[in-house]
Each structure stands twice: as C-alpha cells, then as structure tokens.
Amino acid sequence: NSITAAMVGNDLISGKDALTDPPADTDELLISDAGTIKRIDLSLVGGLAKVSSASGTGLSSQASIEVALPETYRAFKMYLDIKPETDNAHLQATLSVDNGSSYYTSTNNYQYGYQHIYQAGSPDVIYSNGDTKIELSKDGGNNTANAEGHHVQFDIKPITTESSVNQANRLTWEGSRNDGGNAFRTIRGSAILAATYTSKINKIKIAYDSGNIEDYFLTLYGFTI
C-alpha cells in the first residue's frame, strides 16, 4: 500500500536522531521528480562537492602534479601546499583541453600577472602578456622546519561551452610564500589561457621551473551550479 501525505506526521523528521557531522557526498535525500519519489546522492545536489585529493611527502622524482577538472562541474576551488626540492624555485602551471594528452606550452599561450606583497617596500609585480606557462609565484623555499614553499588557493573557471560567445578559461589565486631565507610574501594573481577562447580546459599541471616537488597536499572542490 502507498503511504499518503495524510499518514505522515509533522514530526517525521524532527522526531529522528540529528546528524552531528556534515553530510557526506554518499548521503541520500528523497526528492519528487515531477511527482515521482526518487532518491538522490548529495554529490548531485547543486553546490560545492569534493572532487579529488592527493598528497606526497619526501618525494625525489615527482616533476609535476596533474589535476583533472571533470566536465560535471562548472567551476573549481583548489587548495595546494607545496614545497620544492630546489631552494627558491618558481611555481608554474600549464593547462590542457584534451585531458592531459597535451598541454599548451607555446609562446603567447598565457597572459598573467601577480603580486608579492610585503611590508618593506613596494610589492613585487610580475606580469606577462604572452608566455609559455603561467608563473604563479617565485622563490619558494624548501626548509620543512619553517614550513617554506607555497601555500595557495585557486579559483578555476573553465569557459561555459554552451555559450556562443568566445570566452577565456580563467585562473585566479592567492596565498603565501616563504623563500629560502624564510621571508614571507602574500600572493595574489590571475591568468587566462590565450591560446583558445572556444575549448574548455579539463586538466591543470603544476610544476616548478627547476627541480622536482618534494612535498605536496592538494584538495580539489567543484561547483555544480
């Protein structure tokens, strides 16, 4: 027999035990799909969902990190703590539209600018109107005891492919950096992929300009709305 609305008490929800932790993506809700009751994972409900995470410590041959940007999501938030093997290395990114089979690395593929902000003097301003990569920050130190390296959060916005208007794949970032002398800088920057205004990025590669990655901790979240 079917359960009708008249059979459901007002305390059906409030009378149950409370969930004391944030809902997981695999938790489920009941929803009316045009009048038919169905269940749905929270991972499919509009908002922010965890997409992936990765980490490595004490590495000796990790040249780069590649992060997939699934088509399911319209935009991304990425958190990255990373330290180079080589002292005072520059953090860089390149972008792909073919799931990492190739990356844009030609002259004039990227436009970017960022600042290193600090107390003693004017900010360092680094800018390029056409480059083979996106420089995210310079001079990341590799002293573990002082938590040197780069500590950055990214907003990644692929183009909206359903639009007929040319758009740019965009990347903005902010965070901090400690160099080889443990000097602190605040980082703020933005970039676009100038190589295409019609193809949607689906992978990002993070690397240093010299040497390998020694430690990193990365978490990617996606927006479905």
SEVOPA-964072 format. One record per residue (C-alpha): residue number from 1; z, x, y. Coordinates in steps of 0.1 Angstrom, whole numbers, plus 5000, padded with zeros to 4 digits. Layout:
BEGIN
+-----+------+------+------+
| pos |    Z |    X |    Y |
+-----+------+------+------+
| NUM |    Z |    X |    Y |
...
+-----+------+------+------+
***
This chain:
BEGIN
+-----+------+------+------+
| pos |    Z |    X |    Y |
+-----+------+------+------+
|   1 | 5000 | 5000 | 5000 |
|   2 | 4993 | 5011 | 5035 |
|   3 | 5021 | 5019 | 5060 |
|   4 | 5015 | 4999 | 5092 |
|   5 | 5029 | 5006 | 5127 |
|   6 | 5054 | 4977 | 5122 |
|   7 | 5070 | 4996 | 5093 |
|   8 | 5076 | 5028 | 5113 |
|   9 | 5109 | 5031 | 5132 |
|  10 | 5112 | 5047 | 5166 |
|  11 | 5134 | 5074 | 5151 |
|  12 | 5108 | 5086 | 5126 |
|  13 | 5105 | 5119 | 5145 |
|  14 | 5139 | 5122 | 5163 |
|  15 | 5157 | 5115 | 5131 |
|  16 | 5144 | 5146 | 5114 |
|  17 | 5156 | 5182 | 5115 |
|  18 | 5145 | 5201 | 5145 |
|  19 | 5121 | 5231 | 5142 |
|  20 | 5140 | 5261 | 5156 |
|  21 | 5112 | 5286 | 5156 |
|  22 | 5078 | 5285 | 5174 |
|  23 | 5053 | 5267 | 5152 |
|  24 | 5030 | 5289 | 5131 |
|  25 | 4993 | 5286 | 5130 |
|  26 | 4995 | 5272 | 5095 |
|  27 | 5019 | 5244 | 5105 |
|  28 | 5003 | 5210 | 5105 |
|  29 | 5001 | 5178 | 5126 |
|  30 | 4989 | 5143 | 5119 |
|  31 | 4961 | 5131 | 5142 |
|  32 | 4940 | 5100 | 5145 |
|  33 | 4903 | 5109 | 5141 |
|  34 | 4886 | 5078 | 5155 |
|  35 | 4911 | 5056 | 5138 |
|  36 | 4914 | 5076 | 5105 |
|  37 | 4946 | 5096 | 5100 |
|  38 | 4939 | 5133 | 5092 |
|  39 | 4960 | 5165 | 5092 |
|  40 | 4951 | 5195 | 5114 |
|  41 | 4964 | 5231 | 5115 |
|  42 | 4979 | 5242 | 5148 |
|  43 | 4954 | 5270 | 5148 |
|  44 | 4927 | 5244 | 5156 |
|  45 | 4946 | 5228 | 5184 |
|  46 | 4935 | 5239 | 5219 |
|  47 | 4954 | 5267 | 5235 |
|  48 | 4964 | 5303 | 5226 |
|  49 | 4963 | 5315 | 5190 |
|  50 | 4969 | 5349 | 5174 |
|  51 | 4936 | 5362 | 5162 |
|  52 | 4945 | 5397 | 5148 |
|  53 | 4968 | 5427 | 5149 |
|  54 | 4966 | 5463 | 5139 |
|  55 | 4986 | 5495 | 5142 |
|  56 | 4987 | 5531 | 5131 |
|  57 | 5011 | 5560 | 5137 |
|  58 | 5009 | 5597 | 5131 |
|  59 | 4971 | 5595 | 5127 |
|  60 | 4950 | 5626 | 5126 |
|  61 | 4914 | 5614 | 5123 |
|  62 | 4912 | 5580 | 5140 |
|  63 | 4884 | 5583 | 5165 |
|  64 | 4884 | 5547 | 5177 |
|  65 | 4896 | 5511 | 5172 |
|  66 | 4871 | 5483 | 5168 |
|  67 | 4883 | 5447 | 5175 |
|  68 | 4863 | 5416 | 5165 |
|  69 | 4860 | 5388 | 5191 |
|  70 | 4853 | 5357 | 5169 |
|  71 | 4829 | 5331 | 5182 |
|  72 | 4856 | 5304 | 5176 |
|  73 | 4874 | 5315 | 5209 |
|  74 | 4862 | 5312 | 5245 |
|  75 | 4884 | 5340 | 5259 |
|  76 | 4909 | 5366 | 5247 |
|  77 | 4941 | 5383 | 5256 |
|  78 | 4947 | 5417 | 5241 |
|  79 | 4978 | 5439 | 5242 |
|  80 | 4975 | 5476 | 5235 |
|  81 | 4999 | 5505 | 5233 |
|  82 | 4980 | 5537 | 5225 |
|  83 | 4986 | 5575 | 5226 |
|  84 | 4960 | 5602 | 5223 |
|  85 | 4962 | 5634 | 5201 |
|  86 | 4948 | 5654 | 5231 |
|  87 | 4970 | 5655 | 5262 |
|  88 | 4957 | 5638 | 5293 |
|  89 | 4927 | 5621 | 5276 |
|  90 | 4908 | 5593 | 5293 |
|  91 | 4909 | 5558 | 5277 |
|  92 | 4875 | 5542 | 5273 |
|  93 | 4858 | 5510 | 5260 |
|  94 | 4823 | 5500 | 5248 |
|  95 | 4810 | 5466 | 5239 |
|  96 | 4788 | 5451 | 5212 |
|  97 | 4768 | 5418 | 5208 |
|  98 | 4759 | 5424 | 5172 |
|  99 | 4793 | 5425 | 5156 |
| 100 | 4796 | 5463 | 5159 |
| 101 | 4763 | 5473 | 5143 |
| 102 | 4756 | 5490 | 5177 |
| 103 | 4774 | 5494 | 5210 |
| 104 | 4760 | 5497 | 5245 |
| 105 | 4761 | 5534 | 5254 |
| 106 | 4731 | 5539 | 5277 |
| 107 | 4731 | 5548 | 5314 |
| 108 | 4738 | 5518 | 5337 |
| 109 | 4751 | 5496 | 5309 |
| 110 | 4785 | 5491 | 5326 |
| 111 | 4799 | 5485 | 5361 |
| 112 | 4837 | 5490 | 5365 |
| 113 | 4865 | 5500 | 5389 |
| 114 | 4902 | 5507 | 5385 |
| 115 | 4932 | 5520 | 5404 |
| 116 | 4961 | 5542 | 5396 |
| 117 | 4989 | 5531 | 5419 |
| 118 | 5019 | 5553 | 5426 |
| 119 | 5044 | 5560 | 5453 |
| 120 | 5035 | 5594 | 5466 |
| 121 | 5002 | 5588 | 5485 |
| 122 | 4972 | 5565 | 5483 |
| 123 | 4960 | 5550 | 5450 |
| 124 | 4935 | 5569 | 5428 |
| 125 | 4903 | 5547 | 5429 |
| 126 | 4878 | 5553 | 5401 |
| 127 | 4845 | 5534 | 5403 |
| 128 | 4811 | 5533 | 5387 |
| 129 | 4781 | 5512 | 5395 |
| 130 | 4763 | 5522 | 5362 |
| 131 | 4778 | 5541 | 5333 |
| 132 | 4776 | 5546 | 5295 |
| 133 | 4811 | 5532 | 5290 |
| 134 | 4840 | 5515 | 5307 |
| 135 | 4867 | 5540 | 5318 |
| 136 | 4900 | 5521 | 5316 |
| 137 | 4924 | 5549 | 5327 |
| 138 | 4926 | 5586 | 5329 |
| 139 | 4952 | 5612 | 5318 |
| 140 | 4972 | 5596 | 5290 |
| 141 | 4999 | 5620 | 5278 |
| 142 | 5008 | 5624 | 5241 |
| 143 | 5045 | 5630 | 5243 |
| 144 | 5062 | 5605 | 5220 |
| 145 | 5097 | 5611 | 5232 |
| 146 | 5086 | 5600 | 5267 |
| 147 | 5065 | 5570 | 5255 |
| 148 | 5035 | 5586 | 5271 |
| 149 | 5000 | 5573 | 5267 |
| 150 | 4985 | 5540 | 5278 |
| 151 | 5002 | 5505 | 5278 |
| 152 | 4976 | 5479 | 5287 |
| 153 | 4970 | 5442 | 5285 |
| 154 | 4934 | 5429 | 5287 |
| 155 | 4917 | 5396 | 5296 |
| 156 | 4883 | 5395 | 5278 |
| 157 | 4859 | 5367 | 5288 |
| 158 | 4826 | 5366 | 5269 |
| 159 | 4798 | 5346 | 5285 |
| 160 | 4795 | 5309 | 5278 |
| 161 | 4764 | 5308 | 5256 |
| 162 | 4758 | 5271 | 5261 |
| 163 | 4752 | 5276 | 5298 |
| 164 | 4716 | 5281 | 5310 |
| 165 | 4728 | 5302 | 5339 |
| 166 | 4729 | 5340 | 5335 |
| 167 | 4765 | 5353 | 5333 |
| 168 | 4783 | 5385 | 5328 |
| 169 | 4806 | 5394 | 5300 |
| 170 | 4838 | 5404 | 5318 |
| 171 | 4869 | 5425 | 5311 |
| 172 | 4900 | 5429 | 5333 |
| 173 | 4931 | 5449 | 5325 |
| 174 | 4964 | 5460 | 5339 |
| 175 | 4993 | 5480 | 5327 |
| 176 | 5007 | 5515 | 5330 |
| 177 | 5001 | 5551 | 5320 |
| 178 | 5022 | 5582 | 5316 |
| 179 | 5004 | 5615 | 5317 |
| 180 | 5012 | 5648 | 5301 |
| 181 | 5038 | 5655 | 5327 |
| 182 | 5053 | 5620 | 5323 |
| 183 | 5040 | 5610 | 5357 |
| 184 | 5039 | 5571 | 5358 |
| 185 | 5009 | 5551 | 5372 |
| 186 | 5003 | 5514 | 5374 |
| 187 | 4967 | 5505 | 5363 |
| 188 | 4945 | 5476 | 5375 |
| 189 | 4909 | 5473 | 5367 |
| 190 | 4879 | 5452 | 5360 |
| 191 | 4844 | 5456 | 5345 |
| 192 | 4812 | 5438 | 5334 |
| 193 | 4786 | 5445 | 5308 |
| 194 | 4755 | 5450 | 5330 |
| 195 | 4731 | 5456 | 5301 |
| 196 | 4727 | 5419 | 5293 |
| 197 | 4735 | 5386 | 5310 |
| 198 | 4725 | 5363 | 5282 |
| 199 | 4740 | 5378 | 5250 |
| 200 | 4777 | 5372 | 5242 |
| 201 | 4800 | 5401 | 5233 |
| 202 | 4817 | 5399 | 5199 |
| 203 | 4833 | 5433 | 5194 |
| 204 | 4850 | 5459 | 5216 |
| 205 | 4856 | 5496 | 5207 |
| 206 | 4885 | 5515 | 5222 |
| 207 | 4885 | 5553 | 5221 |
| 208 | 4895 | 5584 | 5241 |
| 209 | 4870 | 5607 | 5259 |
| 210 | 4883 | 5637 | 5239 |
| 211 | 4902 | 5640 | 5207 |
| 212 | 4915 | 5612 | 5184 |
| 213 | 4940 | 5584 | 5185 |
| 214 | 4975 | 5594 | 5173 |
| 215 | 4994 | 5561 | 5176 |
| 216 | 4984 | 5526 | 5185 |
| 217 | 4998 | 5490 | 5184 |
| 218 | 4973 | 5462 | 5191 |
| 219 | 4975 | 5424 | 5191 |
| 220 | 4947 | 5400 | 5200 |
| 221 | 4951 | 5364 | 5210 |
| 222 | 4923 | 5338 | 5215 |
| 223 | 4919 | 5308 | 5237 |
| 224 | 4900 | 5278 | 5222 |
| 225 | 4899 | 5258 | 5254 |
+-----+------+------+------+
***
